[in-house]
């Protein structure tokens, strides 16, 4: 007995989902190996100097994760030719987390680091981290911890989040 059109369509969707999962596993494995190579300081072609800390990385990985790094590594900027790149006014722990994120899609956003991560993600144009920070901040806003209305609106404007601006200008209810 022949399979119906709906059964064939369902089977194709299942096959596509399985293929996508396998692709994701392969990519995660590949990036895990790249991150281990980075941690061993092997084949690294850039070292970030952040205060006294040296953070090794691979330009191609950073360029893929960040429009900012793509720009400085692929144009005739000084950083494109330099092995050591100094990141002035940066926090070593935050840069380490952002570099780690470029290799693994994981980062720990919490109340202690959210503002620093957000500022760095904006500066270095790492959109997924910026979104995670903004989402974290949105989850934290409620009537019990909301600043004064004008202060909340100012925070919303700074983060450029339309929803936060609307929440801040509306009435506070318990």
C-alpha positions, -999 to 999 in steps of 0.1 A, spaced: 0 0 0 14 34 -10 20 61 15 -3 91 14 9 127 6 5 137 42 26 107 54 54 115 28 54 152 39 56 142 76 84 117 68 104 145 50 99 169 78 112 143 103 142 136 81 150 173 78 148 177 116 171 148 121 195 162 95 194 196 112 202 180 146 231 161 132 244 193 116 241 211 149 260 183 167 288 183 140 291 221 143 292 220 181 318 193 180 339 213 155 337 245 175 345 226 207 377 214 190 385 249 179 379 262 214 402 236 229 429 245 203 424 282 214 427 273 251 459 254 243 472 286 225 477 266 193 473 281 159 460 314 174 466 343 152 456 371 176 462 378 213 440 404 230 458 424 256 432 433 282 449 451 311 475 425 322 457 395 307 465 379 274 435 363 256 443 341 226 419 336 197 415 329 160 406 359 138 382 339 116 361 328 146 359 363 160 351 378 125 323 353 122 309 362 156 313 400 155 308 426 128 333 448 147 361 422 146 352 413 110 358 449 101 391 454 120 405 421 108 396 424 71 404 460 64 436 479 63 434 488 100 464 485 122 447 455 141 445 435 109 483 432 107 491 430 144 494 398 164 487 416 197 456 438 199 451 459 229 415 464 240 417 496 261 390 502 288 378 466 286 373 442 314 394 410 311 367 387 324 341 402 301 363 399 270 372 363 280 335 355 282 328 371 248 357 352 231 344 320 247 310 328 234 324 331 198 334 294 201 305 281 221 270 296 220 270 297 258 274 327 282 264 333 317 243 365 321 235 374 356 228 405 377 266 410 384 277 410 348 247 420 327 256 457 323 293 451 315 283 423 290 257 445 274 281 474 270 308 451 255 284 433 233 272 467 219 308 479 215 320 448 197 287 442 179 279 407 191 242 407 186 233 374 202 249 384 235 233 418 234 199 401 229 205 378 258 214 407 281 184 427 270 161 396 276 177 392 310 170 428 319 134 426 306 128 396 329 141 415 359 117 445 355 86 445 376 66 468 399 87 459 430 121 467 415 112 493 389 131 526 393 112 559 391 92 561 359 115 587 343 146 567 353 131 535 338 123 553 306 159 565 305 172 530 309 148 518 282 160 546 258 197 537 266 190 501 257 168 511 228 141 487 238 106 497 227 89 474 251 108 487 281 100 523 271 63 514 270 65 496 303 83 525 319 58 551 308 27 531 318 11 529 352 28 506 378 4 480 392 10 455 420 
